[in-house]
Amino acid sequence: MLLFLWRREACGMSVVKQIFERERIDGRNYRKNCRILRKLILQKSAKYKKVWQIHSRSHILYEEKRLYLDNYKTCYACNGLNGFPGLLYKKSANQGIEYKNALLCSVNVDNLEPSMIKFQGYQPHLLVLTSNNLLQRVHLDTGEVLQSVYLSRKYKFKYLSWDEILETVVIKSTNFKNEDGGQVSWLALAVFQVYPFQLIAMFEINKKIFGNDVLDVNISENKLISYHRKGRICFYSFPRILERFATKNIKLGDIYEDDVVGEHPLGIPCNVRITECPDVLFDVAKSEEHCVVIGGFPWHYIIAYMPNNGDMSVFDMQNNKEAINGRLNLVQDPTYTGEKAWFHWDESGRIIHTGPNKMRMLKMKQSSTNSEVVELFNINMNNNATQRSPGPTFTSSGRVVTPRVFDSSLVAWPGLETLKGVEHENELDLLIVVSTDEDHKGHVCYHDNDTGEMYKVVTLEGRWEEHLDYDITVDLDTIWCIVKNRGVFECSFYKLSREMDVT
């Protein structure tokens, strides 16, 4: 069967398309198909070729097998004719609507409740925020506007983000001055449920309630988060806020004060009024640049901790104590500020820690009294090798001696970053590491997600300049490379191919 698929590819047919077509027609197992693709992609005879390129004066974004240009007005699909990107739609520039931000709402209709499928537009769509305060649902394949909601004439909404992915979305306004001199509200938040699309809340944030030192707010994972001066971050339960402070039950299309909710001129009236500070679930102190990431088993958080010179540090949420070996720093140089640490996308609780030329995979080891950060493996860009951490050693009496997580004296900071990015290809369960070498060549390296073993290296065309920003996305059998150079965005499309004679 695999030989058959390769022959079809030799005739211009995509292996990936054929495999998932089999799944659609006869219900073959999705995970089994992904395992087949993983084996095909990692074969030495399977090469990547640059087959397509496009330039634009505006941002180019890649989302779920679609390429967006001109602020989401132009859309290309990956699997066009002969496997090349094909134009899906291009909206006219004279429509008078400027798209500012968008989120992809893509879910299999088969997974929805039967009662949801009857609503128009519950096929995959873009949720788009426009410059004139409209929130629109836009069809992915045609660009047709399925639904349009006018938000407000009082607030200027600018920021669009997920609260819970594919469940609820948050829209945040810019700062404003309240007309009521007795109040000091300065931000507004609107929250919508995506499936089915409906209003959850519209409310203002008042500095008299949350504190005059509050700098910003957001909602994520059902938590209202407030950011304060001196690096303080507070977390509140958003469902509890709704239960306690909701003032009225309104829906899109309702008549309210002789106007229609969600239409001009009314927009969305406030239906939540926070009159006193909610109970704080959890707070973080002394976080540099208000950077905090929560995850792991049990719950831990990672912050750029001020007392540790801004180094990334891991703390146990249960007792707010720094974990053993929890201070993460790869470079003993105050001029380098590019170290990052976050919890792995696969929800394994592991931590990815990156520096200028090295990546470490860490895990939390828990005891009855404290937690400890333990290194599983590391990937060094300088020697392009994966190193497993040594096992425990023992003294003559049998006591276990745990090795240090990292010896900073072993790493030199040459002043150049060779590690450009790390991502996880979830369908193939591969760790993708992007790096450059001394000849300024860009490499996409495929590593085992569990051990760090390197399977394959794909070298991209052209010279990588240190001062340019590169965005690499690996999606099954394709690689997308987007770079901005002197105000022009360039996107290159690499496709998997196999050079062999079919007999």
C-alpha positions as CSV (number, residue, x, y, z in Angstrom):
1,M,0.0,0.0,0.0
2,L,2.9,2.4,0.8
3,L,4.4,1.7,-2.6
4,F,1.1,2.5,-4.2
5,L,0.9,5.8,-2.3
6,W,4.4,6.8,-3.4
7,R,3.5,6.0,-7.0
8,R,0.5,8.2,-6.7
9,E,2.8,11.0,-5.4
10,A,5.1,10.5,-8.4
11,C,2.1,11.3,-10.6
12,G,1.6,14.6,-8.7
13,M,-0.7,13.3,-5.9
14,S,0.1,14.2,-2.2
15,V,0.8,11.2,0.1
16,V,-0.7,13.1,3.0
17,K,-3.9,13.9,1.1
18,Q,-4.2,10.3,0.0
19,I,-3.8,8.9,3.5
20,F,-6.4,11.2,5.0
21,E,-8.7,10.6,2.1
22,R,-8.6,6.9,3.0
23,E,-9.6,7.9,6.6
24,R,-12.5,10.0,5.4
25,I,-13.9,7.3,3.0
26,D,-13.5,4.1,5.0
27,G,-13.0,5.4,8.5
28,R,-9.4,4.3,9.0
29,N,-7.8,5.2,12.3
30,Y,-6.4,8.7,12.5
31,R,-3.5,7.8,14.8
32,K,-2.5,4.9,12.6
33,N,-2.4,7.2,9.6
34,C,-0.2,9.6,11.6
35,R,2.2,6.8,12.4
36,I,2.4,6.0,8.7
37,L,3.2,9.6,7.8
38,R,5.8,9.8,10.5
39,K,7.7,6.9,9.0
40,L,7.5,8.3,5.5
41,I,8.6,11.8,6.6
42,L,11.6,10.5,8.6
43,Q,12.9,8.3,5.8
44,K,16.3,9.4,4.5
45,S,15.1,9.2,0.9
46,A,12.3,11.7,1.7
47,K,13.5,15.2,1.0
48,Y,12.0,18.7,1.3
49,K,12.0,21.0,-1.7
50,K,11.2,24.7,-1.9
51,V,8.3,24.8,-4.4
52,W,6.5,28.1,-3.9
53,Q,7.2,31.6,-2.7
54,I,5.2,34.8,-2.2
55,H,5.9,38.4,-1.0
56,S,3.7,41.0,0.7
57,R,4.0,44.5,2.3
58,S,1.7,43.4,5.1
59,H,2.0,40.6,7.6
60,I,1.9,37.0,6.4
61,L,0.3,34.5,8.8
62,Y,0.0,30.7,8.6
63,E,-2.9,29.1,10.4
64,E,-4.0,25.4,10.0
65,K,-3.1,24.8,6.4
66,R,-4.1,28.3,5.3
67,L,-2.0,31.4,4.5
68,Y,-3.3,34.9,5.2
69,L,-2.1,38.1,3.7
70,D,-3.4,41.7,3.5
71,N,-4.7,41.6,7.1
72,Y,-6.7,38.4,6.5
73,K,-8.3,39.7,3.3
74,T,-6.4,37.3,1.1
75,C,-6.3,33.6,1.8
76,Y,-4.4,30.7,0.2
77,A,-5.1,27.0,0.9
78,C,-2.1,24.7,1.2
79,N,-3.4,21.8,-0.8
80,G,-4.2,23.6,-4.1
81,L,-3.7,22.3,-7.6
82,N,-0.8,19.7,-7.7
83,G,-0.2,20.3,-4.0
84,F,0.8,24.0,-4.4
85,P,-0.9,26.8,-2.4
86,G,-4.0,27.9,-4.2
87,L,-6.0,31.2,-3.8
88,L,-9.2,30.7,-1.9
89,Y,-10.4,34.3,-1.9
90,K,-9.3,37.9,-2.1
91,K,-11.4,40.6,-0.7
92,S,-11.7,44.0,-2.3
93,A,-9.7,46.8,-0.7
94,N,-12.6,49.3,-1.1
95,Q,-14.9,47.4,1.3
96,G,-14.0,49.9,4.0
97,I,-13.4,47.3,6.7
98,E,-9.9,46.9,8.1
99,Y,-9.2,43.6,9.9
100,K,-7.0,44.0,13.0
101,N,-6.9,40.6,14.7
102,A,-8.3,37.1,14.1
103,L,-8.6,33.7,15.8
104,L,-9.2,30.4,14.0
105,C,-12.3,28.5,15.1
106,S,-11.8,25.1,13.5
107,V,-13.5,22.1,14.9
108,N,-14.9,18.9,13.3
109,V,-18.7,19.3,13.0
110,D,-19.0,15.6,13.9
111,N,-17.8,16.4,17.4
112,L,-20.5,19.1,18.0
113,E,-23.8,18.5,19.8
114,P,-26.6,17.8,17.4
115,S,-28.4,21.0,18.7
116,M,-25.4,23.1,17.6
117,I,-25.1,21.8,14.1
118,K,-28.5,23.4,13.1
119,F,-27.1,26.9,13.6
120,Q,-25.8,28.6,10.5
121,G,-22.0,28.9,10.2
122,Y,-20.8,26.3,12.6
123,Q,-18.4,25.1,10.0
124,P,-14.8,26.2,10.6
125,H,-14.4,30.0,10.5
126,L,-12.3,32.9,11.4
127,L,-13.3,35.1,14.3
128,V,-12.2,38.6,13.2
129,L,-12.0,41.9,15.0
130,T,-12.2,45.0,12.7
131,S,-11.1,48.6,13.1
132,N,-14.6,49.8,13.4
133,N,-15.5,47.7,16.4
134,L,-17.1,44.8,14.6
135,L,-16.6,41.2,15.6
136,Q,-17.3,39.0,12.6
137,R,-17.4,35.3,11.9
138,V,-15.8,34.7,8.4
139,H,-16.1,31.5,6.4
140,L,-12.7,29.9,6.0
141,D,-13.1,28.9,2.3
142,T,-15.0,31.8,0.8
143,G,-14.4,34.9,3.1
144,E,-18.2,35.3,3.4
145,V,-19.3,37.1,6.6
146,L,-21.5,34.6,8.5
147,Q,-22.3,36.9,11.4
148,S,-21.4,40.5,12.4
149,V,-21.7,41.9,15.9
150,Y,-21.2,45.6,16.7
151,L,-19.4,45.8,20.1
152,S,-19.6,49.4,21.3
153,R,-19.5,53.1,20.5
154,K,-18.0,53.9,24.0
155,Y,-15.0,51.5,24.0
156,K,-12.4,51.0,21.3
157,F,-11.7,47.3,21.1
158,K,-8.3,46.2,19.9
159,Y,-7.1,42.9,21.4
160,L,-8.5,39.5,20.7
161,S,-7.4,36.3,22.6
162,W,-8.6,32.9,23.7
163,D,-9.8,32.4,27.3
164,E,-10.2,28.7,26.7
165,I,-9.2,27.5,23.2
166,L,-12.3,26.8,21.0
167,E,-14.6,27.6,23.9
168,T,-14.5,31.2,24.9
169,V,-12.8,34.3,23.5
170,V,-11.9,37.6,25.1
171,I,-11.8,41.1,23.5
172,K,-10.0,43.9,25.3
173,S,-10.4,47.6,24.7
174,T,-7.8,50.3,24.7
175,N,-7.5,52.6,27.7
176,F,-10.3,55.2,28.0
177,K,-11.4,58.0,30.3
178,N,-14.7,57.3,32.1
179,E,-17.3,60.1,31.6
180,D,-18.3,59.6,35.3
181,G,-15.7,61.6,37.3
182,G,-16.5,59.5,40.4
183,Q,-15.2,56.4,38.7
184,V,-11.7,55.4,37.5
185,S,-12.5,52.6,35.0
186,W,-10.0,52.5,32.2
187,L,-10.5,49.2,30.4
188,A,-13.4,47.1,29.2
189,L,-13.6,43.4,28.5
190,A,-16.1,41.5,26.3
191,V,-16.3,37.7,26.6
192,F,-18.1,35.4,24.1
193,Q,-18.8,31.7,23.9
194,V,-17.8,30.3,20.5
195,Y,-20.0,27.2,20.1
196,P,-22.8,28.3,19.9
197,F,-21.7,31.9,19.4
198,Q,-23.3,34.0,22.2
199,L,-22.5,36.7,24.7
200,I,-21.1,35.9,28.2
201,A,-20.1,39.2,29.7
202,M,-19.2,42.8,29.1
203,F,-17.7,44.8,32.0
204,E,-15.3,47.5,33.0
205,I,-12.2,47.3,35.2
206,N,-12.1,49.9,37.9
207,K,-8.8,51.0,39.4
208,K,-10.5,51.9,42.7
209,I,-11.4,48.3,43.1
210,F,-8.4,46.5,41.7
211,G,-5.9,49.1,43.0
212,N,-4.4,52.2,41.6
213,D,-1.2,50.3,40.8
214,V,-2.9,48.0,38.3
215,L,-1.4,48.2,34.8
216,D,-3.3,45.6,32.8
217,V,-5.8,42.8,32.9
218,N,-6.6,39.7,30.9
219,I,-8.7,36.5,31.1
220,S,-7.1,33.1,30.6
221,E,-8.1,29.6,31.5
222,N,-11.2,30.9,33.4
223,K,-9.0,33.2,35.5
224,L,-9.2,37.0,35.5
225,I,-5.6,38.1,35.8
226,S,-4.5,41.6,37.0
227,Y,-0.9,42.9,36.5
228,H,0.4,45.4,39.0
229,R,3.5,47.6,39.6
230,K,6.6,46.0,41.2
231,G,5.9,42.7,39.4
232,R,2.8,41.6,41.3
233,I,0.2,39.4,39.5
234,C,-3.2,38.4,41.0
235,F,-5.5,35.6,39.8
236,Y,-9.3,35.6,40.3
237,S,-11.9,33.1,39.5
238,F,-13.9,34.4,36.5
239,P,-16.9,32.1,37.0
240,R,-17.2,33.3,40.6
241,I,-17.1,36.9,39.3
242,L,-20.0,36.2,37.0
243,E,-22.0,34.5,39.7
244,R,-21.4,37.4,42.1
245,F,-21.5,40.5,39.9
246,A,-23.8,39.8,36.9
247,T,-26.5,42.4,36.8
248,K,-28.7,41.4,33.8
249,N,-29.2,38.5,31.4
250,I,-28.9,39.8,27.8
251,K,-28.5,37.9,24.5
252,L,-27.5,39.0,21.0
253,G,-30.5,40.2,19.2
254,D,-32.5,41.2,22.3
255,I,-34.2,44.5,22.5
256,Y,-32.6,46.7,25.2
257,E,-33.6,50.3,25.7
258,D,-35.3,50.4,22.3
259,D,-32.1,49.2,20.5
260,V,-30.9,45.7,19.4
261,V,-28.1,44.1,21.4
262,G,-25.1,43.6,19.1
263,E,-26.2,46.2,16.5
264,H,-25.4,49.8,15.9
265,P,-25.8,52.2,17.8
266,L,-26.2,50.2,21.1
267,G,-23.6,47.5,20.7
268,I,-23.2,45.3,23.8
269,P,-24.3,46.9,27.1
270,C,-22.4,46.1,30.3
271,N,-24.1,43.1,32.1
272,V,-21.5,42.7,34.8
273,R,-20.6,45.4,37.4
274,I,-17.7,44.6,39.8
275,T,-18.4,46.6,42.9
276,E,-15.7,45.3,45.2
277,C,-12.5,43.4,44.8
278,P,-13.0,39.6,44.2
279,D,-11.3,37.1,46.4
280,V,-7.7,36.5,45.2
281,L,-7.1,32.8,44.3
282,F,-3.4,33.2,44.0
283,D,-0.8,35.9,43.6
284,V,2.8,36.2,42.4
285,A,5.2,38.8,43.6
286,K,8.4,40.2,42.1
287,S,7.9,38.9,38.5
288,E,10.0,40.8,36.0
289,E,8.1,42.0,33.0
290,H,4.9,40.3,34.4
291,C,6.0,37.0,32.8
292,V,4.3,34.0,34.5
293,V,3.5,30.5,33.1
294,I,1.5,27.9,35.0
295,G,1.4,24.2,34.4
296,G,2.9,20.8,35.5
297,F,1.9,18.0,37.8
298,P,1.3,19.1,40.5
299,W,0.8,22.8,39.7
300,H,3.9,24.9,39.4
301,Y,4.6,28.3,37.9
302,I,7.6,29.8,36.0
303,I,8.5,33.4,36.4
304,A,11.4,35.8,35.6
305,Y,12.2,36.3,39.2
306,M,13.5,39.7,40.2
307,P,15.6,38.6,43.3
308,N,17.3,36.1,41.0
309,N,18.5,38.8,38.6
310,G,15.5,38.2,36.3
311,D,16.5,34.5,35.7
312,M,13.6,32.1,35.0
313,S,12.7,30.3,38.2
314,V,10.3,27.4,39.0
315,F,8.0,27.7,42.1
316,D,5.6,25.2,43.7
317,M,2.1,26.8,43.7
318,Q,1.1,24.9,46.8
319,N,3.6,26.6,49.1
320,N,5.1,29.3,46.9
321,K,8.6,27.9,47.4
322,E,11.3,27.8,44.8
323,A,11.9,24.2,43.6
324,I,15.3,22.6,44.2
325,N,17.4,23.4,41.1
326,G,14.5,25.7,40.1
327,R,16.7,28.6,39.0
328,L,17.1,28.2,35.3
329,N,20.0,30.0,33.7
330,L,22.1,28.8,30.8
331,V,24.3,31.9,30.4
332,Q,26.3,33.8,33.0
333,D,26.1,37.0,31.1
334,P,23.8,39.9,32.1
335,T,23.8,41.2,28.6
336,Y,21.9,38.2,27.3
337,T,18.1,38.4,28.1
338,G,16.7,35.8,25.6
339,E,16.4,32.7,27.9
340,K,12.8,31.3,27.8
341,A,11.1,28.5,29.7
342,W,7.5,27.1,29.3
343,F,5.5,24.0,29.9
344,H,5.4,21.5,27.1
345,W,2.5,21.7,24.7
346,D,1.8,17.9,25.1
347,E,0.5,18.4,28.7
348,S,3.1,16.0,30.0
349,G,4.1,18.5,32.7
350,R,7.6,18.8,31.3
351,I,9.4,22.1,31.0
352,I,11.3,23.3,27.9
353,H,14.2,25.7,28.7
354,T,16.0,27.5,25.9
355,G,19.1,29.6,25.7
356,P,21.2,31.0,22.8
357,N,22.5,27.7,21.6
358,K,21.0,25.0,23.8
359,M,17.7,23.5,24.7
360,R,16.9,21.5,27.8
361,M,13.9,19.2,28.6
362,L,13.1,19.2,32.3
363,K,10.6,17.5,34.6
364,M,9.4,18.0,38.1
365,K,10.3,15.4,40.7
366,Q,8.0,15.6,43.7
367,S,8.5,14.5,47.3
368,S,6.5,14.9,50.4
369,T,8.2,18.1,51.4
370,N,9.4,19.8,48.2
371,S,9.8,19.6,44.4
372,E,12.9,19.3,42.3
373,V,13.7,20.2,38.7
374,V,15.5,17.3,37.0
375,E,17.0,17.4,33.5
376,L,15.9,14.6,31.1
377,F,18.0,15.5,28.1
378,N,19.5,18.5,26.3
379,I,20.1,19.4,22.7
380,N,23.2,21.5,22.0
381,M,23.3,23.4,18.8
382,N,27.1,23.8,18.8
383,N,27.7,20.1,18.4
384,N,24.3,19.2,17.1
385,A,24.0,16.3,19.6
386,T,21.5,15.2,22.1
387,Q,22.8,14.4,25.6
388,R,20.9,12.3,28.1
389,S,21.4,13.3,31.7
390,P,23.5,10.7,33.7
391,G,21.7,8.5,36.1
392,P,22.1,8.8,39.9
393,T,25.5,7.9,41.5
394,F,26.0,6.3,44.9
395,T,28.4,6.8,47.8
396,S,30.1,3.9,49.5
397,S,27.3,3.8,52.1
398,G,24.7,3.6,49.4
399,R,23.4,7.2,49.6
400,V,22.1,8.6,46.3
401,V,24.0,11.6,45.0
402,T,21.8,13.6,42.5
403,P,23.9,15.3,39.8
404,R,23.5,19.0,39.3
405,V,20.8,19.9,36.7
406,F,23.3,22.1,34.8
407,D,26.9,23.2,35.1
408,S,27.0,26.8,33.8
409,S,30.8,26.6,33.5
410,L,30.4,24.2,30.6
411,V,28.7,26.8,28.4
412,A,30.4,29.7,26.7
413,W,28.4,32.7,25.4
414,P,29.8,33.5,22.0
415,G,27.4,36.4,21.4
416,L,25.5,34.7,18.6
417,E,22.2,32.8,18.9
418,T,22.2,29.5,17.0
419,L,19.0,28.2,18.5
420,K,16.1,30.0,16.7
421,G,13.0,28.2,18.0
422,V,11.4,25.0,19.3
423,E,7.9,23.7,18.5
424,H,6.0,20.4,18.8
425,E,4.4,18.7,15.8
426,N,1.5,17.2,17.7
427,E,0.2,14.9,15.0
428,L,3.5,13.3,14.4
429,D,4.7,13.7,18.1
430,L,8.0,15.1,17.0
431,L,10.0,17.9,18.6
432,I,11.1,20.5,16.0
433,V,14.2,22.5,16.7
434,V,15.2,25.3,14.3
435,S,18.9,26.4,14.3
436,T,21.6,28.1,12.3
437,D,25.2,27.2,11.7
438,E,28.5,29.2,11.3
439,D,27.8,29.4,7.5
440,H,24.4,31.1,8.2
441,K,22.4,28.2,7.0
442,G,19.0,27.5,8.6
443,H,18.2,23.9,9.7
444,V,14.9,22.3,10.8
445,C,15.8,19.3,13.0
446,Y,13.4,16.5,13.8
447,H,13.8,15.1,17.3
448,D,12.1,12.4,19.3
449,N,9.7,14.0,21.7
450,D,10.5,11.6,24.6
451,T,14.3,11.1,24.3
452,G,15.5,14.1,22.2
453,E,17.2,11.7,19.7
454,M,17.7,13.5,16.4
455,Y,16.1,11.7,13.4
456,K,16.5,14.1,10.5
457,V,17.8,17.5,9.5
458,V,16.3,19.7,6.7
459,T,18.5,22.5,5.5
460,L,16.6,25.5,4.1
461,E,17.7,27.5,1.1
462,G,19.4,30.9,1.4
463,R,21.4,32.7,4.0
464,W,19.9,33.4,7.4
465,E,20.7,36.9,8.6
466,E,21.2,37.4,12.4
467,H,19.2,40.7,12.5
468,L,16.0,39.3,10.7
469,D,13.1,37.5,12.4
470,Y,12.2,34.1,11.0
471,D,9.0,32.2,11.7
472,I,9.1,28.5,10.9
473,T,6.1,26.2,11.0
474,V,6.2,22.5,10.4
475,D,2.8,21.0,9.5
476,L,3.0,17.3,8.6
477,D,4.6,17.1,5.1
478,T,5.1,20.9,4.7
479,I,7.5,23.5,6.1
480,W,6.6,27.2,6.0
481,C,9.3,29.9,6.4
482,I,8.2,33.5,6.9
483,V,10.7,36.3,7.2
484,K,10.5,40.1,7.3
485,N,13.2,42.0,5.5
486,R,13.2,45.8,5.1
487,G,9.4,46.1,5.4
488,V,8.6,43.2,3.1
489,F,7.4,39.8,4.2
490,E,8.5,36.7,2.3
491,C,7.0,33.3,2.7
492,S,8.6,30.1,1.3
493,F,6.8,26.8,1.0
494,Y,8.7,23.5,1.3
495,K,7.0,20.3,0.3
496,L,8.0,16.7,1.0
497,S,9.2,14.8,-2.0
498,R,11.0,11.5,-2.7
499,E,13.5,11.2,-5.4
500,M,13.4,7.7,-6.6
501,D,12.8,5.6,-9.7
502,V,9.4,3.9,-9.6
503,T,9.6,0.6,-11.5
